[in-house]
Amino acid sequence: MKVLITGGAGFIGSTVASACLDAGITPVLLDNLVTGRAEFTRGRAFYEGDISDGDLIDRIFEEHPDISAAIHCAALIVVPDSVAQPLRYYRVNVAKTIALTEHLLRNGCDRLLFSSSASIYTAGEDFSVDEESALDPLSPYARTKMVTELVFKDAAQATPLRVLSLRYFNPVGADPQLRTGLQAALPSHALGKLIQARANGLPFRITGTGWPTRDGSGIRDYVHVWDLAQAHVAAVQRFDEVLPLDGPNCYEVINLGTGQGTTVRELIRAFESVTGAALPVEVAPPRPGDSAGAFTRTEKAERLLDWRPELSLEQGISDSLAWFEHREAVLGV
């Protein structure tokens, strides 16, 4: 089996590619390297370019006519940047995805796996969500994910396209074999900032402590990126079981997560338990686009994909620390 992975040189896409290789699936990577790293494509079929480039997509399928599905991981993902540059986020995440979809259909690729986001939900009183929870995205980034899903749902009704959307929150960790990991030099997420604070001997900043959670800090669903990658592989392998060609549905949503929430203060304590050292903290106001957060229930993923997370938060922290110590050998920075 062979799959096209857009954003295949990024954090999620490259890890999914590693998991595919381990499962005997051949990944073909497409990435414009705006945020992805060429180093993550070594030894893998790779095309540098834009997902909206129809001539390039045609060439990929001409050279790999046995591609049976596409995994769409390419996107801009930084919430504060989306607040400051909403038009850029809609252009890249939505408009270019529409062009990609047209190019895929033209080349006979009707299986599309969308690496989406659970940030489009509004959480219940216990901060949990499932696939039936109401949608209320609070940032332009999250809204681009929701709009893209609406486009897919409509397109799947009118074309041969079948779409399986995997929604998840906060990936942590790295490929356990350290083939790939977080490529950003200055990570925007909480664990990356914890690692930076420790390395620089600076306090970690908790942005927002007045949320209605058990300790006032935001609550998140920190799921190991390798678990997410395994879910993508399972979704590829079971695609036609979940969305049969002659079945009544052509669009399906599955949430991926740990099934439990972790507050920022709890994340700090887990980080300290892994490193064996206390970390000073300071409090700051919430950032634009921030929310109290949520976590997702995973019964549907267990039922349809036979998937459940296997790796702990502490393992994610340990693997992230190992990656940051190793990343210079891979990336040279």
C-alpha positions as CSV (number, residue, x, y, z in Angstrom):
1,M,0.0,0.0,0.0
2,K,1.2,3.5,-0.8
3,V,-0.1,6.8,0.6
4,L,0.4,10.5,-0.1
5,I,1.2,12.5,3.0
6,T,0.9,16.3,2.7
7,G,2.9,18.2,5.2
8,G,5.0,15.0,5.4
9,A,8.1,16.9,6.5
10,G,6.4,18.4,9.5
11,F,6.1,17.1,13.1
12,I,2.8,15.2,12.6
13,G,3.3,14.2,9.0
14,S,6.8,12.9,9.4
15,T,5.9,10.9,12.4
16,V,2.9,9.4,10.6
17,A,5.3,8.6,7.7
18,S,7.6,6.7,10.1
19,A,4.6,4.8,11.5
20,C,3.5,3.9,8.0
21,L,7.0,2.6,7.1
22,D,7.0,0.5,10.2
23,A,3.6,-1.0,9.2
24,G,4.7,-1.8,5.6
25,I,2.9,1.2,4.0
26,T,5.0,3.3,1.7
27,P,4.7,7.1,2.3
28,V,5.1,9.6,-0.5
29,L,5.7,13.0,1.0
30,L,4.7,16.5,-0.2
31,D,5.8,19.5,1.7
32,N,6.7,23.1,0.8
33,L,9.3,23.2,3.7
34,V,7.9,26.5,5.0
35,T,7.8,24.9,8.5
36,G,8.8,21.3,7.6
37,R,12.3,20.0,7.5
38,A,14.0,18.4,4.5
39,E,16.0,16.2,7.0
40,F,12.7,14.4,7.9
41,T,12.4,13.2,4.3
42,R,15.7,11.4,4.0
43,G,15.2,7.9,2.5
44,R,11.6,8.7,1.6
45,A,9.9,9.6,-1.6
46,F,9.6,13.4,-1.4
47,Y,8.3,16.2,-3.5
48,E,9.0,19.8,-2.5
49,G,6.1,22.1,-3.4
50,D,2.7,23.5,-2.6
51,I,-0.5,21.4,-2.0
52,S,-2.3,23.7,-4.4
53,D,0.1,23.0,-7.3
54,G,-2.0,21.0,-9.7
55,D,0.9,20.2,-12.1
56,L,2.9,18.8,-9.2
57,I,0.1,16.7,-7.8
58,D,-0.4,15.3,-11.3
59,R,3.3,14.4,-11.5
60,I,3.2,12.7,-8.2
61,F,0.3,10.5,-9.3
62,E,1.9,9.9,-12.7
63,E,5.1,8.6,-10.9
64,H,3.2,6.8,-8.2
65,P,-0.1,5.6,-9.8
66,D,-0.5,3.1,-6.9
67,I,-1.2,5.7,-4.3
68,S,-4.4,4.5,-2.7
69,A,-5.1,7.3,-0.2
70,A,-4.0,10.8,0.9
71,I,-3.3,11.9,4.5
72,H,-3.7,15.6,4.7
73,C,-1.4,17.0,7.5
74,A,-0.3,20.3,5.9
75,A,-1.5,23.4,7.7
76,L,-0.5,26.5,9.7
77,I,-1.2,25.7,13.3
78,V,-0.1,28.5,15.7
79,V,-3.2,30.0,17.4
80,P,-1.8,33.5,18.2
81,D,-0.4,33.8,14.7
82,S,-3.9,33.0,13.3
83,V,-5.3,35.8,15.4
84,A,-2.8,38.2,13.9
85,Q,-3.0,36.9,10.4
86,P,-6.4,35.3,9.8
87,L,-6.5,35.9,6.0
88,R,-3.2,34.0,5.7
89,Y,-4.6,31.1,7.7
90,Y,-7.7,30.9,5.7
91,R,-5.8,31.1,2.4
92,V,-3.3,28.3,3.4
93,N,-5.5,26.0,5.4
94,V,-8.8,26.3,3.5
95,A,-8.3,27.7,0.0
96,K,-5.3,25.6,-0.8
97,T,-7.0,22.5,0.7
98,I,-9.9,23.0,-1.7
99,A,-7.4,23.1,-4.6
100,L,-5.7,20.0,-3.3
101,T,-9.0,18.1,-3.1
102,E,-9.8,19.0,-6.7
103,H,-6.3,17.7,-7.8
104,L,-6.8,14.5,-5.8
105,L,-10.2,13.8,-7.4
106,R,-8.8,14.5,-10.9
107,N,-6.2,11.8,-10.3
108,G,-8.7,9.3,-9.0
109,C,-7.8,9.5,-5.3
110,D,-11.1,9.3,-3.4
111,R,-9.8,8.3,0.0
112,L,-8.8,11.3,2.1
113,L,-7.7,11.1,5.7
114,F,-7.8,14.6,7.3
115,S,-5.5,15.3,10.3
116,S,-7.9,17.8,12.0
117,S,-8.3,19.4,15.4
118,A,-10.5,18.9,18.4
119,S,-10.1,22.6,19.2
120,I,-13.3,23.2,17.1
121,Y,-15.5,21.8,20.0
122,T,-17.1,23.6,22.8
123,A,-16.5,21.5,26.0
124,G,-19.1,20.3,28.4
125,E,-19.1,21.2,32.1
126,D,-16.5,18.5,32.8
127,F,-14.4,19.8,29.9
128,S,-14.9,16.6,28.0
129,V,-16.0,16.3,24.4
130,D,-17.0,13.6,22.0
131,E,-17.9,13.5,18.3
132,E,-21.4,14.7,19.0
133,S,-20.3,17.8,21.1
134,A,-21.3,21.2,19.8
135,L,-18.8,23.1,17.7
136,D,-17.6,26.5,18.7
137,P,-14.1,27.2,17.5
138,L,-12.5,30.1,19.4
139,S,-9.6,31.1,17.1
140,P,-9.1,31.7,13.4
141,Y,-6.9,28.5,13.3
142,A,-9.7,26.4,14.8
143,R,-12.2,28.0,12.5
144,T,-10.1,27.1,9.4
145,K,-10.2,23.4,10.6
146,M,-14.0,23.6,11.0
147,V,-14.5,25.3,7.6
148,T,-12.3,22.7,5.9
149,E,-14.3,19.9,7.4
150,L,-17.5,21.5,6.1
151,V,-16.0,21.7,2.7
152,F,-15.0,18.0,2.9
153,K,-18.5,17.0,4.0
154,D,-20.2,18.9,1.2
155,A,-17.6,17.6,-1.4
156,A,-18.1,14.0,-0.2
157,Q,-21.8,14.3,-0.9
158,A,-21.3,15.6,-4.4
159,T,-18.2,13.7,-5.6
160,P,-16.6,10.2,-5.2
161,L,-14.6,11.6,-2.3
162,R,-14.7,9.8,1.1
163,V,-13.2,11.6,4.1
164,L,-12.2,10.3,7.5
165,S,-11.4,13.2,9.8
166,L,-9.3,12.6,12.9
167,R,-9.7,15.3,15.5
168,Y,-7.2,15.6,18.3
169,F,-5.8,18.2,20.7
170,N,-2.2,18.5,21.9
171,P,0.5,16.1,20.6
172,V,3.6,15.6,22.7
173,G,6.6,13.4,22.5
174,A,8.5,12.3,19.4
175,D,9.1,9.2,17.3
176,P,10.5,6.8,20.0
177,Q,13.3,5.9,17.6
178,L,14.1,9.7,17.3
179,R,13.9,9.6,13.5
180,T,11.7,12.8,13.7
181,G,10.3,15.1,16.3
182,L,9.3,18.7,16.8
183,Q,11.1,20.8,14.2
184,A,10.4,24.3,15.5
185,A,13.3,26.0,17.2
186,L,10.9,28.0,19.4
187,P,7.9,25.8,20.1
188,S,4.7,27.5,20.8
189,H,3.1,24.8,22.9
190,A,3.3,24.3,26.7
191,L,5.7,21.3,26.8
192,G,8.1,22.9,24.4
193,K,8.1,26.1,26.5
194,L,8.7,24.0,29.6
195,I,11.8,22.5,27.9
196,Q,13.0,25.9,26.8
197,A,12.5,27.3,30.3
198,R,14.5,24.5,31.9
199,A,17.3,24.8,29.3
200,N,17.5,28.6,29.7
201,G,17.1,28.6,33.5
202,L,14.0,30.8,33.3
203,P,10.6,30.6,34.9
204,F,7.8,28.9,33.0
205,R,4.9,31.2,32.3
206,I,1.4,29.9,33.0
207,T,-0.8,31.9,30.7
208,G,-4.1,32.2,32.5
209,T,-4.9,30.9,36.0
210,G,-8.6,32.0,36.3
211,W,-10.2,29.3,34.3
212,P,-13.0,27.2,36.0
213,T,-10.8,24.1,36.2
214,R,-9.7,22.2,39.3
215,D,-6.6,24.4,39.8
216,G,-7.4,27.5,37.7
217,S,-5.0,26.6,34.9
218,G,-6.1,25.5,31.5
219,I,-6.9,21.9,30.8
220,R,-5.6,20.0,27.8
221,D,-5.4,16.5,26.3
222,Y,-1.8,15.7,25.8
223,V,-1.6,12.7,23.6
224,H,1.7,11.1,22.5
225,V,2.5,11.8,18.8
226,W,3.4,8.2,18.3
227,D,-0.1,7.1,19.5
228,L,-1.5,9.7,17.0
229,A,0.6,8.2,14.2
230,Q,-0.6,4.7,15.0
231,A,-4.2,6.0,14.8
232,H,-3.5,7.4,11.4
233,V,-2.1,4.0,10.2
234,A,-5.1,2.2,11.7
235,A,-7.4,4.6,9.8
236,V,-5.6,4.0,6.5
237,Q,-5.8,0.2,7.0
238,R,-9.4,0.3,8.0
239,F,-10.6,3.1,5.7
240,D,-12.9,0.9,3.6
241,E,-14.3,-0.7,6.7
242,V,-15.2,2.6,8.2
243,L,-16.4,4.2,5.0
244,P,-17.3,1.4,2.5
245,L,-17.5,2.4,-1.1
246,D,-21.1,1.4,-1.4
247,G,-22.0,2.4,2.2
248,P,-24.5,5.1,3.3
249,N,-21.8,7.4,4.6
250,C,-19.0,9.2,2.8
251,Y,-17.7,11.3,5.7
252,E,-16.8,10.3,9.3
253,V,-15.3,12.0,12.3
254,I,-13.2,10.2,15.0
255,N,-11.7,11.8,18.0
256,L,-8.2,10.8,19.3
257,G,-7.1,11.5,22.8
258,T,-6.2,10.2,26.2
259,G,-9.7,10.2,27.6
260,Q,-8.6,12.4,30.5
261,G,-7.6,16.0,30.9
262,T,-4.3,17.4,32.3
263,T,-4.1,20.9,33.7
264,V,-1.1,23.1,33.0
265,R,-0.1,22.9,36.7
266,E,-0.4,19.1,36.5
267,L,1.8,19.1,33.3
268,I,4.4,21.1,35.3
269,R,4.4,18.5,38.1
270,A,4.7,15.6,35.6
271,F,7.6,17.5,34.0
272,E,9.3,17.9,37.3
273,S,8.8,14.2,38.1
274,V,10.5,13.2,34.9
275,T,13.4,15.7,35.2
276,G,13.8,15.3,38.9
277,A,14.1,19.0,39.5
278,A,11.7,21.8,40.5
279,L,10.9,24.5,37.9
280,P,10.1,28.1,38.8
281,V,6.9,29.4,37.4
282,E,5.2,32.8,36.9
283,V,1.7,33.7,36.0
284,A,0.6,35.8,33.0
285,P,-2.7,36.7,31.3
286,P,-4.2,34.4,28.7
287,R,-3.0,34.8,25.1
288,P,-5.3,35.8,22.3
289,G,-7.3,32.8,21.3
290,D,-6.7,30.9,24.5
291,S,-9.5,29.0,26.3
292,A,-10.0,26.9,29.4
293,G,-9.4,23.8,27.1
294,A,-10.9,20.4,26.9
295,F,-10.2,16.7,26.5
296,T,-11.8,14.1,24.4
297,R,-13.5,10.7,25.0
298,T,-12.2,8.0,22.7
299,E,-14.8,5.2,22.6
300,K,-15.5,5.7,18.9
301,A,-11.8,5.3,18.0
302,E,-11.7,2.1,20.0
303,R,-14.7,0.8,18.3
304,L,-13.9,1.8,14.7
305,L,-10.1,1.7,14.6
306,D,-9.4,-0.7,17.5
307,W,-7.1,2.1,18.7
308,R,-6.4,3.4,22.2
309,P,-3.5,5.4,23.5
310,E,-0.6,3.3,24.9
311,L,2.0,5.9,25.9
312,S,1.8,8.0,29.1
313,L,2.2,11.7,29.5
314,E,5.5,11.0,31.3
315,Q,6.7,9.0,28.3
316,G,5.7,11.9,26.1
317,I,7.7,14.3,28.2
318,S,10.7,11.9,28.3
319,D,10.6,11.4,24.6
320,S,10.4,15.2,24.0
321,L,13.4,15.7,26.2
322,A,15.3,13.0,24.4
323,W,14.4,14.6,21.0
324,F,15.6,18.0,22.0
325,E,18.9,16.5,23.1
326,H,19.1,14.6,19.8
327,R,17.7,17.1,17.4
328,E,21.0,18.8,16.6
329,A,22.3,15.5,15.2
330,V,19.3,15.3,12.9
331,L,18.7,19.0,12.1
332,G,22.1,20.5,12.7
333,V,20.5,23.2,15.0
